[in-house]
Amino acid sequence: MRDIKFRGKRTSNGQWVYGYYVQTPKGEHLIYLQPFAEASQNTYYHVDAKTVGQFTGLMDISGMPIYEGDVVCFPKI
């Protein structure tokens, strides 16, 4: 079974954050750094909804995870 994880760009500084995505009833888009069940005090960041992507379960040639919305280039043969 693959990991269910997400990434998104923080609205405060544009840096990528990785973790668990939640959209609140108020319309906020948040990424939590730890699953709810494992965290007593969980850190979260507000993220831009347009940048949120889920982990596909695949890795690129360098071993980096591929997320939805990534641009993947194939070498010419």
C-alpha positions as CSV (number, residue, x, y, z in Angstrom):
1,M,0.0,0.0,0.0
2,R,1.3,3.4,-0.9
3,D,1.7,6.4,1.5
4,I,-1.1,8.9,1.3
5,K,0.8,12.2,1.5
6,F,0.6,15.6,0.0
7,R,2.6,18.7,-0.7
8,G,1.8,22.3,-1.2
9,K,3.4,25.8,-1.2
10,R,3.0,27.8,1.9
11,T,1.1,31.0,1.5
12,S,3.4,32.9,3.8
13,N,6.7,32.3,2.0
14,G,6.2,30.0,-1.0
15,Q,8.2,27.1,0.4
16,W,7.1,23.5,-0.2
17,V,5.7,21.6,2.8
18,Y,5.0,17.9,2.8
19,G,2.5,16.0,5.0
20,Y,-1.3,15.5,5.4
21,Y,-3.8,17.7,3.6
22,V,-7.0,19.1,5.1
23,Q,-9.5,21.5,3.8
24,T,-11.4,23.1,6.7
25,P,-15.2,24.0,6.6
26,K,-14.0,27.6,6.5
27,G,-12.3,26.9,3.2
28,E,-8.7,27.0,4.6
29,H,-6.2,24.6,3.0
30,L,-3.7,23.2,5.5
31,I,-0.9,20.7,5.4
32,Y,-0.2,19.0,8.8
33,L,3.3,17.6,9.3
34,Q,2.2,14.6,11.3
35,P,-0.9,12.4,11.2
36,F,-3.5,13.5,13.7
37,A,-3.4,10.2,15.7
38,E,0.4,10.5,16.2
39,A,0.6,14.1,17.3
40,S,-0.2,15.7,20.6
41,Q,0.6,19.2,19.3
42,N,0.5,19.2,15.5
43,T,2.2,21.8,13.3
44,Y,0.4,22.9,10.2
45,Y,0.8,25.4,7.4
46,H,-1.7,27.3,5.2
47,V,-1.0,26.4,1.6
48,D,-2.2,27.7,-1.8
49,A,-4.9,25.3,-3.0
50,K,-3.6,25.5,-6.6
51,T,-0.3,24.0,-5.6
52,V,-1.5,21.0,-3.6
53,G,-0.6,17.6,-5.1
54,Q,-0.9,14.0,-3.9
55,F,2.0,11.6,-3.9
56,T,1.6,9.2,-6.9
57,G,3.5,6.3,-5.3
58,L,6.1,6.6,-8.1
59,M,9.7,7.8,-7.9
60,D,11.8,9.5,-10.6
61,I,15.2,8.2,-11.8
62,S,16.9,10.0,-8.9
63,G,14.7,8.4,-6.3
64,M,12.6,11.6,-5.7
65,P,8.9,11.1,-5.2
66,I,6.5,12.2,-8.0
67,Y,3.5,14.3,-7.0
68,E,0.4,15.1,-9.1
69,G,1.1,18.1,-11.2
70,D,4.8,17.4,-11.6
71,V,6.2,17.8,-15.1
72,V,8.0,14.6,-16.1
73,C,10.4,14.6,-19.1
74,F,11.5,11.5,-20.9
75,P,14.9,11.4,-22.6
76,K,15.0,11.0,-26.3
77,I,16.2,7.6,-27.4
